[in-house]
Every structure is written in structure tokens, then in C-alpha cells.
Amino acid sequence: MDYNKFFGDALGRLHDERRYRVFADLERIAGRFPHAIWHSPKGERNVVMWCSNDYLGMGQHPKVVGAMVETATRTGTGAGGTRNIAGNNHSLIQLEQELADLHGKEAALVFTSGYVSNQTGISTLAKLIPNCLILSDALNHNSMIEGIRQSGTEYIVFRHNDVAHLEELLRANPGRPTLIICESLYSMDGDVAPLAKICDLAERYGAMTYV
Ligand SMILES: Cc1ncc(COP(=O)(O)O)c(C=O)c1O
């Protein structure tokens, strides 16, 4: 096989289908949120950047920056490896305790990204539950779909935010361990899940929820 040609053709197809992704080269300016410098192919440009999860610019808050500098000075940078190799990083343990407290939960686990947390969380849970059935909202994020696929568990997709359809599926599978998977605020369309109703159904039919 001519591997170079194979991968070259694959890249060519991405370009032809206009699916080749180019990510903007951005440099945020601390203290001037949401302004940033875009290192564009035509040179530097000042831009306003709203497409970030750091909605309030807290990553630039002097106290946050100060705490990071102080910690890095004290403990050095980098984790030194995964938890398997280098053990738990004390700062992350503290962050997890803080997050658990914020959400009123017993514990929290920090992942490297939202994508990985969904993929790993869902596949791990579903694999553990014997004879598990997954009921998944039609507009769930790709990371959740990949988690479901990776679990190898049987799944049925219910119509987006349609609690009547969800109940129909729950009723059709009585007594079976079931995991209902949905979002709260849907990231692509911005609409909100009827979470209270979904949780009521989960309780009534003995299902577990993953939000
Ligand atoms: C519901 C949902 N899950 C997962 C992700 C992926 O998160 P991350 O970008 O941190 O990987 C997103 C990102 O928009 C999301 O909206």
C-alpha cells in the first residue's frame, strides 16, 4: 500500500468536502477579556473572542493567575505523567474536593476534557451494569454517542426532549437496568432538557440518569 498517497487522498477528500478544519491561532490578552490577538495567515489582528468556555474571563482574574504562579513556583509545572504513573496531583485533589462541594456531591473526578469525561464515564458505567439498556436523547453530543458505542451496550435513541417517547421505551423494557443519557442545556441548539420530568420518569421506572 502507498500510505503517503492513501493519507494524501484522505486529506484531499476533506478539503474537497470543505471539512478540513483549520483552528485559529489565538493569544488571549490578560486583563482585556474578551480581546485576543489572532495570529492570522495575513498577520496579527486584534479580535474579540466569545467562543470560549471561560465565559466570565475568570482565567485572567489576578487572583487566579496569582494562585497559578504561586503553585507553579512551589510545585513546578506539569503532572509528570498520568495518575497511573505519577500518582494524584495534590492540586487536582483539592480542585476535585472544591468541585464536589460546589455541586453538593461526595466526590468529583477531573478529566482532561469534557469529551473524554463523557466517553469514559458513559462507557465505564454502562459496561459495569449487567444487561444494561441505554436510552439516549437524539441530540446528545458526539462524545456521549462515542461513550455509548464504546460500551458495546444495547441502546435506543429517543426523540429529542420527548418525555412521552422516553416513557414509552421505559414501559416497553420493564425491570431492565436502564441508563437514561441526556444533556441539560444542549450545546448545539441552546435548548433545555425537561430534566425534572426525565428524573421523575427515571425514579418511577428504576432507571439511572447520566446528564
Ligand atoms: C455536552 C457536551 N459534552 C462534551 C463537550 C466536549 O467538551 P470539550 O470541548 O471539553 O471536550 C461539549 C462541548 O461543547 C458539550 O457541549
The ligand as a MOL file (V3000), in Angstrom:
LIG
                    3D

  0  0  0     0  0            999 V3000
M  V30 BEGIN CTAB
M  V30 COUNTS 16 16 0 0 0
M  V30 BEGIN ATOM
M  V30 1 C -22.4880 18.3680 26.0580 0
M  V30 2 C -21.0440 18.4370 25.7020 0
M  V30 3 N -20.2660 17.4080 26.0090 0
M  V30 4 C -18.9470 17.4320 25.7220 0
M  V30 5 C -18.3680 18.5030 25.0950 0
M  V30 6 C -16.9140 18.4600 24.7760 0
M  V30 7 O -16.2300 19.1850 25.7100 0
M  V30 8 P -14.6780 19.5380 25.4960 0
M  V30 9 O -14.6390 20.6020 24.4560 0
M  V30 10 O -14.2240 19.9930 26.8560 0
M  V30 11 O -14.0090 18.2760 25.0670 0
M  V30 12 C -19.1330 19.5960 24.7570 0
M  V30 13 C -18.5130 20.7450 24.0860 0
M  V30 14 O -19.1550 21.6370 23.6120 0
M  V30 15 C -20.5010 19.5610 25.0710 0
M  V30 16 O -21.2770 20.5890 24.7690 0
M  V30 END ATOM
M  V30 BEGIN BOND
M  V30 1 1 1 2
M  V30 2 1 2 3
M  V30 3 2 2 15
M  V30 4 2 3 4
M  V30 5 1 4 5
M  V30 6 1 5 6
M  V30 7 2 5 12
M  V30 8 1 6 7
M  V30 9 1 7 8
M  V30 10 2 8 9
M  V30 11 1 8 10
M  V30 12 1 8 11
M  V30 13 1 12 13
M  V30 14 1 12 15
M  V30 15 2 13 14
M  V30 16 1 15 16
M  V30 END BOND
M  V30 END CTAB
M  END
